[in-house]
Amino acid sequence: MALGTSMIIRLQMDKKQVTFGEVAGAIGEAGGDVVAIDVIHASPESTTRDLTVNLPESVREMILQSVGALSGVKVVNVSDRTFLAHLGGKIEIQPKTPVKNREDLSHVYTPGVAKVCMAIHEDKQKAFSLTVKRNMVAVVSDGTAVLGLGDIGPEAAMPVMEGKAMLFKQFADVDAFPICLNTTDTEEIINAVKWMAPTFGGINLEDISSPRCFEIERRLTEELDIPVFHDDQHGTAVVVLAGLLNALRIVGKSLETAKIVVLGVGAAGAACVKMLLSAGARNLIAVDRCGALVADEEYPHEMWNWIAANSNPDRLRGDLTEVIQGADVFVGVSRPGLLSINHIQTMAEDRIVFAMANPDPEIDPEVAEPYVRVMATGRSDYPNQINNVLCFPGIFRGALDCRASVINEAMKVAAAKAIASVVKEDELNELYIIPGVFNDQVVKLVRDGVIRAAIETGVARRVPQEYR
């Protein structure tokens, strides 16, 4: 039996009405496997036990119904490993300096702290060296575009933001704090982030719906002197570019000459277009519900107008079926089922397909595999996962270490090239174009590339010792 997950069922059983064997039998018949039993309370009349059950996710409700239908059995509580991992939240704050006596207290708080406050008052830049600002990122969301869940609100978005903070710390030793705002108003979000900015060395915007996310990021980048990065846009774009650089190496084609079709011009799709153009792509066509974006048309938001003016050099018109003909690369950041075998068969030889709609890609990878040379998705259960975790920890590590004022296109391209470089020539193949998220070289190389690009483009306000 393929076991997909586990859950813990707390049961109260009346000993006169039911035996444990009957309970275990009901669980087994429904498709579960009892792997652990913990007695919580026992009396002559009843017993309360926690049963750990391995099961395919599809039979979860069937098991609960079967057990609940037994006479003398009361289901007290049900939890699983995922919920248990979230109890009380997933992050905490720990002091770096223990306070054990009155002298310790006088250094970290009154009266000693007053000297530090006045030093920062006289020179605000000292906040980077004397407070958490030097290593602290705000993970900010309004909960309007969470994973594949959509607009679920700020409270429900918090577990994702906490998870992001964990990844920052684990992969790059960046301290991050989740902040979910109870507003979807563009101006209120911009103001809220500006008001809290003195505490942080960087702002990671997360799961804010399009097209508001474009305006929010643009304004905050212009009005703050710390880096602002919308990971849903740029994290995806950086990793797409990294994977595509290696995929093109395999098929012997260049970014400058390849015909690239990007399907879906939301937050991630728009950023992919800008990133690929910035890296040297010339023949790129962006397609959305309205068809291919063309320079002489007027579109409902500014980002589409910019893309139309800077892409599709041959002014191709029509839907995906028309513009994908002869394409070398397909990049999907849209919805499931929009790419067909017929579409793929009209592409050029040695086709590269990045189908990244989540959780279900634009085409089933197993269906597409016989017709493509290189396939990538956003999923972890197929080769070549395009995962933002490869990008944002190292980008912020580098930006914080050189106190960059912004994260510009040169820094993003440098990050993409660094990720691509982790895959060595003798390792590169159709099933390995992008490193795994636990490869310990990724953050190190991304940090290095980002710092060098920040110095070269004049946005670094501090040059680390090793770069002098």
C-alpha positions in Angstrom: 0.0 0.0 0.0 1.4 3.4 -0.9 1.2 5.5 2.2 1.0 9.2 1.6 0.7 10.7 5.1 -0.1 10.0 8.7 -2.6 11.3 11.3 -3.1 10.9 15.0 -6.6 10.0 16.1 -7.5 10.4 19.8 -10.3 7.9 20.6 -12.3 7.4 23.8 -13.5 3.7 23.9 -16.2 2.2 26.1 -14.7 -1.2 27.1 -18.1 -2.8 27.4 -19.1 -1.9 23.9 -15.9 -2.2 21.7 -12.5 -3.8 21.7 -9.3 -2.3 20.4 -9.1 -5.1 17.9 -12.4 -3.9 16.4 -11.1 -0.4 16.1 -7.8 -1.5 14.4 -9.8 -3.8 12.1 -12.1 -0.9 11.0 -9.0 1.3 10.3 -7.3 -1.5 8.3 -10.4 -2.2 6.2 -10.7 1.5 5.3 -7.1 1.5 4.1 -5.1 2.7 7.1 -2.3 1.1 9.0 -1.9 1.6 12.8 1.8 2.1 13.5 1.8 3.5 17.1 -0.6 3.4 20.1 -0.3 5.7 23.2 -2.6 5.3 26.2 -3.6 8.7 27.4 -6.1 7.7 30.1 -7.5 4.4 31.4 -10.2 3.4 33.8 -12.2 0.2 34.4 -15.0 1.6 32.1 -13.1 3.3 29.3 -9.8 4.0 27.7 -8.5 7.0 25.8 -5.7 6.3 23.2 -3.8 8.2 20.5 -3.5 6.0 17.4 -0.9 7.0 14.8 -2.2 5.9 11.4 -0.3 5.8 8.1 -2.7 6.2 5.2 -3.1 7.5 1.6 -4.6 11.0 1.9 -7.6 9.8 -0.2 -8.9 7.5 2.5 -8.6 9.9 5.5 -12.4 10.7 5.7 -13.3 7.1 5.1 -11.2 6.0 8.1 -12.7 8.6 10.4 -16.2 7.6 9.3 -15.5 3.9 9.9 -14.1 4.4 13.4 -16.8 7.0 14.3 -19.5 4.5 13.3 -18.4 1.9 15.9 -20.6 1.7 19.0 -18.8 2.9 22.1 -16.2 4.9 20.2 -15.9 8.7 20.4 -13.4 10.5 18.2 -12.0 13.2 20.5 -9.5 14.8 18.2 -7.7 14.3 14.9 -4.4 15.8 14.0 -1.5 15.1 11.6 2.2 15.8 11.4 1.6 19.0 9.4 -0.8 20.4 11.9 1.5 19.3 14.8 4.4 21.2 13.2 2.3 24.4 13.2 1.2 24.2 16.9 2.0 27.6 18.4 3.6 28.8 15.2 6.8 27.7 13.5 9.2 30.4 14.6 10.3 32.1 17.8 12.6 34.9 18.9 15.7 34.2 21.1 18.1 36.7 22.7 21.6 36.6 21.4 23.0 37.9 24.8 21.7 36.2 28.0 20.7 38.5 30.8 21.8 36.7 34.0 22.5 39.6 36.4 22.0 43.3 37.0 25.2 44.3 35.1 24.0 42.3 32.0 20.6 44.2 32.3 22.4 47.6 32.4 24.2 46.8 29.1 21.3 45.6 27.0 18.6 47.9 28.5 18.7 50.9 30.8 20.9 52.8 31.4 23.5 51.5 28.9 21.1 51.3 25.9 20.8 55.1 25.9 24.3 55.5 24.5 23.4 53.3 21.6 20.2 55.1 21.0 21.9 58.5 20.8 24.6 57.1 18.5 21.9 56.0 16.0 20.1 59.3 16.5 23.2 61.1 15.4 23.9 58.8 12.5 21.0 56.6 11.3 23.3 54.4 9.2 24.6 53.0 12.5 21.2 51.2 12.8 22.7 48.7 10.4 25.5 47.7 12.7 23.8 48.3 16.2 20.3 46.8 15.7 18.6 43.8 14.0 18.3 45.8 10.9 21.5 44.5 9.5 20.1 41.0 9.2 16.3 41.3 9.4 13.8 41.0 6.5 10.1 41.6 6.7 8.0 39.0 4.9 4.9 41.1 4.0 1.6 39.8 2.6 -2.1 40.8 2.4 -3.2 37.2 1.8 -4.7 37.8 -1.6 -2.8 35.3 -3.7 -1.6 32.6 -1.4 0.0 29.5 -3.1 -2.7 27.9 -5.2 -5.4 29.0 -2.6 -6.0 32.5 -3.8 -7.5 35.3 -1.6 -7.7 33.6 1.8 -7.0 36.6 4.0 -4.1 37.7 6.3 -4.7 35.2 9.1 -4.8 32.2 6.8 -1.7 33.5 5.0 0.4 33.6 8.2 1.5 29.9 8.1 3.0 30.5 4.6 4.8 33.6 5.8 6.2 31.8 8.9 7.4 29.1 6.6 9.2 31.7 4.4 10.9 33.1 7.5 12.1 29.6 8.5 13.6 29.1 5.0 15.4 32.4 5.2 17.0 31.4 8.5 17.8 27.8 7.6 19.3 28.4 4.2 21.0 31.8 4.5 21.0 32.7 8.2 18.8 35.7 7.5 16.4 36.6 10.3 12.9 37.2 8.9 9.6 38.1 10.5 6.1 37.4 9.0 3.8 40.4 8.8 0.2 39.9 7.4 -1.7 43.1 6.8 -5.4 43.4 7.3 -5.9 45.6 4.2 -5.9 45.1 0.4 -5.7 48.8 -0.4 -2.6 49.6 -2.4 -1.9 52.9 -0.7 -2.4 51.5 2.8 0.0 48.6 2.1 2.6 51.0 0.8 2.3 53.2 3.8 2.3 50.3 6.3 5.6 49.0 4.8 7.1 52.5 4.8 6.2 53.0 8.4 7.8 49.8 9.5 10.8 50.0 7.3 13.2 51.5 9.9 13.2 48.1 11.6 14.3 46.1 8.6 17.2 45.7 6.2 15.0 44.4 3.4 11.3 43.8 2.4 10.1 40.5 0.9 6.7 41.0 -0.6 4.7 37.8 -0.8 1.4 36.5 -2.2 0.0 39.9 -3.1 -2.4 39.7 -6.1 -1.7 41.1 -9.6 -1.8 43.8 -10.8 -1.6 45.6 -7.4 1.7 43.9 -6.7 3.4 45.7 -9.5 2.5 49.2 -8.2 3.2 48.3 -4.6 6.7 47.0 -5.4 7.5 49.9 -7.8 6.5 52.5 -5.3 8.3 50.9 -2.4 11.4 50.5 -4.4 11.3 54.2 -5.3 10.4 55.5 -1.8 12.6 53.3 0.4 16.4 53.0 0.7 16.4 49.3 1.5 15.9 46.4 -1.1 12.3 45.4 -1.9 11.7 42.1 -3.6 8.4 40.5 -4.6 9.4 36.8 -4.6 6.3 35.6 -6.5 7.5 37.7 -9.4 11.3 37.7 -9.3 12.1 34.6 -7.4 10.3 32.6 -10.1 11.9 34.6 -12.9 15.4 34.1 -11.6 15.1 30.3 -11.3 13.4 30.1 -14.7 16.3 31.9 -16.2 18.8 29.7 -14.4 17.1 26.5 -15.6 16.7 27.9 -19.2 20.3 28.8 -19.5 21.3 25.2 -18.7 18.5 23.7 -20.9 19.7 25.8 -23.9 23.2 24.5 -23.3 21.9 20.9 -23.7 20.2 21.6 -27.0 22.9 23.9 -28.3 20.8 27.0 -28.7 21.3 30.5 -27.4 19.0 32.8 -25.4 19.6 35.6 -28.0 18.3 33.6 -31.0 15.7 31.2 -29.4 12.0 31.8 -30.0 10.4 31.9 -26.5 6.7 31.9 -25.8 5.6 32.8 -22.3 2.0 31.9 -21.4 0.4 33.8 -18.6 1.3 37.4 -17.9 0.4 37.7 -14.2 2.9 38.6 -11.5 5.3 35.6 -12.2 4.8 35.7 -16.0 5.5 39.4 -16.3 8.7 39.1 -14.2 9.8 36.1 -16.3 9.4 38.2 -19.5 11.4 41.1 -18.0 14.1 38.8 -16.7 14.6 36.9 -20.0 14.7 40.2 -21.9 17.2 41.6 -19.5 19.4 38.5 -19.9 19.5 38.9 -23.7 16.4 37.2 -25.1 15.2 38.9 -28.3 12.5 36.8 -29.9 10.0 36.5 -27.0 6.2 36.5 -27.3 4.0 36.9 -24.2 0.5 35.4 -24.4 -2.5 35.8 -22.1 -6.3 35.5 -22.5 -6.3 38.3 -25.0 -3.7 36.5 -27.2 -0.2 37.6 -27.9 0.7 41.1 -26.6 1.5 43.4 -29.5 3.1 46.8 -29.4 0.4 48.7 -31.3 -2.4 47.6 -28.9 -3.6 49.3 -25.7 -3.8 47.0 -22.6 -5.6 47.5 -19.3 -2.5 47.8 -17.1 0.9 49.4 -17.4 2.9 46.2 -17.2 1.3 44.7 -20.2 1.8 47.8 -22.2 5.5 47.8 -21.3 5.9 44.1 -22.2 4.1 44.7 -25.6 6.4 47.5 -26.4 9.6 45.5 -25.5 8.8 42.1 -26.9 7.3 40.3 -29.9 9.6 41.9 -32.5 7.7 40.3 -35.4 4.3 41.5 -34.0 2.8 38.0 -34.1 -0.9 38.0 -33.4 -3.3 35.3 -32.2 -3.6 32.8 -29.5 -1.2 30.2 -28.2 -1.9 27.8 -31.1 -0.8 30.4 -33.6 2.3 31.9 -31.9 3.9 28.7 -30.6 4.6 27.4 -34.0 8.4 27.1 -34.5 9.1 28.1 -30.9 12.2 26.7 -29.2 11.0 27.3 -25.7 7.6 27.3 -23.9 7.4 28.9 -20.4 4.0 28.4 -18.7 3.0 30.4 -15.7 -0.7 30.1 -16.2 -3.3 27.4 -15.6 -3.5 23.6 -15.9 -4.4 22.0 -19.3 -3.6 25.0 -21.6 -0.8 23.2 -23.4 -1.5 20.3 -25.6 0.5 17.6 -27.5 -0.6 19.4 -30.7 0.9 22.6 -29.5 4.2 20.9 -28.7 4.4 19.1 -32.0 4.3 22.4 -33.8 7.4 23.7 -31.9 10.9 23.5 -33.3 13.1 20.4 -32.7 14.7 19.9 -29.3 11.8 21.5 -27.6 12.1 23.0 -24.1 9.0 23.1 -22.0 8.7 24.7 -18.6 5.1 24.0 -17.4 5.0 25.7 -14.0 1.3 26.1 -13.1 0.9 24.7 -9.6 -0.2 22.2 -8.4 -1.2 21.0 -11.8 1.0 22.1 -14.7 -0.1 23.3 -18.2 0.4 19.7 -19.4 1.0 16.5 -17.6 4.8 15.9 -17.7 4.4 12.2 -18.4 2.2 13.0 -21.4 4.6 15.6 -22.7 7.8 13.7 -22.1 8.0 11.7 -25.4 7.7 14.9 -27.4 10.1 17.3 -25.6 13.9 17.3 -25.0 13.9 19.1 -21.7 10.9 19.4 -19.3 10.6 21.4 -16.1 7.8 22.0 -13.7 7.1 23.7 -10.3 6.6 20.3 -8.6 8.9 18.4 -6.4 7.8 14.9 -7.7 9.2 15.5 -11.1 12.8 16.3 -12.2 13.9 19.9 -12.8 11.7 21.6 -10.2 11.7 25.4 -10.6 11.7 26.4 -6.9 12.0 29.9 -5.5 13.9 28.6 -2.5 16.9 28.4 -4.8 16.7 32.2 -5.1 15.5 34.4 -2.3 17.7 33.3 0.6 21.0 33.9 -1.3 19.7 37.2 -2.9 18.8 38.7 0.4 22.0 37.3 2.0 24.0 39.2 -0.6 21.9 42.3 -0.5 22.1 42.6 3.3 25.9 41.9 3.4 26.6 44.7 1.0 23.7 46.9 2.3 22.3 47.3 -1.2 19.7 50.0 -1.6 17.8 48.0 -4.2 17.8 44.6 -5.9 18.2 45.5 -9.5 18.0 43.5 -12.7 21.8 43.0 -12.8 21.7 41.4 -9.4 18.8 39.1 -10.4 20.6 38.0 -13.6 23.8 37.4 -11.6 21.7 35.2 -9.2 20.3 33.2 -12.1 23.7 32.6 -13.6 25.1 31.6 -10.1 22.3 29.0 -9.7 22.9 27.7 -13.2 26.6 27.4 -12.5 26.0 24.9 -9.6 25.3 22.3 -12.2 28.7 21.3 -13.6 29.3 20.3 -17.2 29.7 16.7 -16.4 26.5 16.6 -14.4 24.3 18.5 -16.8 21.6 16.4 -18.6 17.9 16.6 -19.5 16.8 15.5 -16.1 19.2 17.7 -14.1 19.3 21.3 -15.3 18.8 23.0 -11.9 20.3 22.1 -8.5 18.3 20.8 -5.6 17.2 23.2 -2.9 19.4 21.5 -0.3 22.6 21.9 -2.4 24.9 23.9 0.0 26.6 25.7 -2.9 23.5 27.6 -4.0 23.3 30.3 -1.4 27.1 30.8 -1.3 27.3 31.4 -5.1 24.1 33.5 -5.3 25.4 35.7 -2.5 28.7 36.2 -4.3 27.1 37.0 -7.6 24.6 39.4 -6.1 27.3 41.3 -4.2 29.5 41.6 -7.2 26.6 42.9 -9.3 25.6 45.4 -6.6 29.1 46.8 -6.4 29.4 47.0 -10.2 26.1 48.8 -10.6 26.8 51.2 -7.7 24.0 50.2 -5.3 26.2 48.6 -2.6 26.7 50.9 0.4 29.2 48.6 2.0 31.9 46.5 0.3 32.6 43.3 2.3 36.2 42.8 3.1 36.7 39.9 0.7 35.6 42.1 -2.3 38.0 45.0 -1.5 
